[in-house]
Amino acid sequence: MLHIFFLLGLLGCSALVAQTEIASLELSRRVPLPDFFEYSIADQSLITIGNMSRKSSRYKGITRYDSDLNKTWSKQVFTQNGRNHIDFVAVLGYSIYIFVSEYFPRESIIRTYYSQYDMSGNRIREIQELSTLSNEKEHRVEMKYVHSHDHKKLLCYKNLNNSEKDEKILYTVFDASETNPLQGELIIPYPDEKFNVRTIQVSNKGNVYVLGKRYKISAISEPDEFEFLLIRKDIKSGNSTELSIEMGDITITDLTLRIDRNENLYVAGFYSEKKSSQIIGTVYQQISNTGEANSVTHQRFSDELLSKFLSEKQIDRGQELKSFFLDNIVLRSDGGVLLLAEKYYVTFNSYMDIYGYWINEQIHHFDEIIVTSISNQGELEWGAVIPKRQSSENRINLSYTDVISSSAIHLIYETKLRKSPRSVYISRINMNGEVEEPDLLLDKGVAQLAFYPGFSQQISNSEAVIMYHNSQSKKYVIARLGFQ
């Protein structure tokens, strides 16, 4: 997801208009769905990688679409042999990177490679090896990646598990202006069972940051027996520094991190007054690029927001909200932040099929979304709730995509509204925290649409790319939308 700065409060509460479709692409029924989906900031093209045909998954190819979503070229780049698989695809500058892991049973090792292509599909770097790891269970981890704020750095990492001594993160930092990447490792001096990584990020300078939760003892019984730690690795000097995130007597239940273009850090999340895993308000801390902590605050949710979930008696008794998890933190141009959280929980259902066998279902539930706005002084300005209900065994169509424009927060999700078809809807929250009634996405009428949040992302201050399935045409559609 592309995280951006936006002008909050500087434009006033301008009139909101519906999103517009700038370009769209209908995928033929003979075209297989992509495995990965990447947008190029440099030339506004869309890069996908997936099977070359519906008949076989052996051959994988890259396809490039221009800014109008017209196909420009497609090229086979990878062959599966039963032991290898694509970890992910990333776009950095004018280059496409493909990361592949392969298992070698005779040596009992896993090797990870990458290859580099230009925007015309030409290979500009031969296959390079990133790591060779033992195939022991604790080392069987996937490669992950994250971009810097300016999209000129790409951090790829593997978080190795080692419960005996310390936790090791192998990383590679790619620079759009440099030929060779910088590899290294970050040693966290706590065993894996006592340190839980929440997020790993990279700054515009290429420095690596890890936010995690450290347990002080093995058996947790009291809230103060853990703390949140922020670890910084300076890739030039190789030095690491550690900072404890302290908020007084409250219990921080969820926390995340964002880095701005000047390497100032913004840490925000939720807390509990009952020393539980539930939430009752927001926490906020801004850390300057020199390490000074500013605006360290926490603030309780308003009764108005709590009343969306709790009765008056429950609020008076101090009951808190449960099953909410922080999804996104968006930096405001004035130093404040937006927090987006979604209610998620799992239920189980058992039934006997027609053959007499018991079937156990795990049902995923994604319900209400809470959006809160925090000023640069840490003040909780407002909180808004988007009501929705989603549940399924398969998570692919669940949850939502957020788009932050200069005038509103736009939330796109699939749901069933009363007296309306199950389709894709968009809810808008203006800059005063007021929620509009949901509208059908793109005014597609009664056509039932299935939404794919995992293939949707914001690509600029006013645009997003989304994917949905139209049940009438029975085709998948990739659309580029503009927001005001």
C-alpha positions, 0 to 999 in steps of 0.5 A: 500500500502506498502511504502518502501525505495529504492536506487535512484541514487546509482545504476546508470541507469541500464538496465530495464527488464520486470517483471517476474511472480513468481507465479499465481493463477487462481480462479475457476468460482465456487470460489467467489471473495474475499472481502478483500485481505491482504499480510503477511510480516512475512511468505509471505502468502496471506490472503483473506476473502469473501463469502464461496460460490457464492450462498450465502453471509451469510457465510464469510471465511478466505483462506490462500495461501502460497508464491507460491499462493497454497491454504493451508486452508480455514475456515468459521469465520463469519456469517452475520445476516443482522445487521453486516458487516466486516469492514476490515481484517488486518495481523500483524506479525503471526496474522490475525485480523477481525474487525466487526461492528453490529447495535443494533436497540433496543438500537440504538447503533453500536458496533465494535468487533475484533477477532484474528486468527493464520496462521493456522486458529485457533482462538487465541483470543475470540471476543473483543469489541473495541467501542460502539457508538450511532447510530446518523448519525454523529457517523456512521463512518467506522473503518479504519487502517494503518500499521507502517513502519516496519509493527509491529504496526497496528493503527485502528481508527474511526474519529468521527464527532462533529461540535459543539466543537472539533473533536475526533479520537478513536484509538487502537494500536496493537503491534505484540510483545504485547498481549493487544492493547492500546486504546485511543482517540485523541482530535483535538481542532477544530470543524469538519467543521473547520478541515479536516483530510488528513491522520492519521499514526502510527510510529514504536514506536506506536505514532499517527500522524494526518495531517489536514487542519484547517480553521481559519474562517467559510466562506473561501474567502482568501487563508491565512484563512487556515493552515495545522497542524500536530498533534502528540499523544505520546501513552505512556505519552498521551501528544499531540503536534501541529505543523503548516506547513508553507511555506511562501506566497504560497498556499499549495493545497495538502499535505501528510506525511510519517514517517521513521523508526527513526520517522523523518517526511517527509511532501510533496505536491503541491502548487499554486502561484495563491492562487487557488486549482490548482498546479504549483510546489512541496513543501517539509519539513523534520521534525526531531524526535526532532521537528526541521524543515529542508529543507523547500522548494518549487519549480515550475514545469519545462516548459517541464513538463507543456508543456505536458498539457499547450500551450506556451502561457498558460505557459507564462500567468502563467496558472496552472494544475487542477484536480490533486490529490496526491496519494502516497509519497515514501521515498528515501534512501537518505532522498528525496521523490517521489510524485505520483499524478493522474488527477481525475474529474467527469462528468455527462451524462443524457439520456432517456432509452427505457422506457422513463425514464431519466437516470443520469450517474456520470462518473469518469475520471482517466487520466495522472499520474505525478511523481516527484522526490525531493532531500533531500534538497527539490530540484525538480530534475525531473518530468515525465508524464504517459499519459492515459485515463480512464473513467467509472461509476464504479471505480473498474478497474480505476486508477493504482498500483505503484511498486518502485524497485531499478532501476525504477518506474513501473506503472500498469494500464488498458487502450486502446492504439492506434492499440492495444487491451484494456488490462493491461499495464505497464509503467516504469520511470528510475531513471533519470525520462525518460519514456519508452513506455508502454508494455503489462503486462506479454506479454499476447498477445492480450488477453483482461485483466481487472485490479483491482488496489484495489486488488494489492499492492507492497509487498517487494523491488522487488515484488508485488501481482496483480489481473486481469480478463482474458476475454479469460479464463473468470477467475480471476487471482492473480499473484505474480510478480518480478521487477528488 
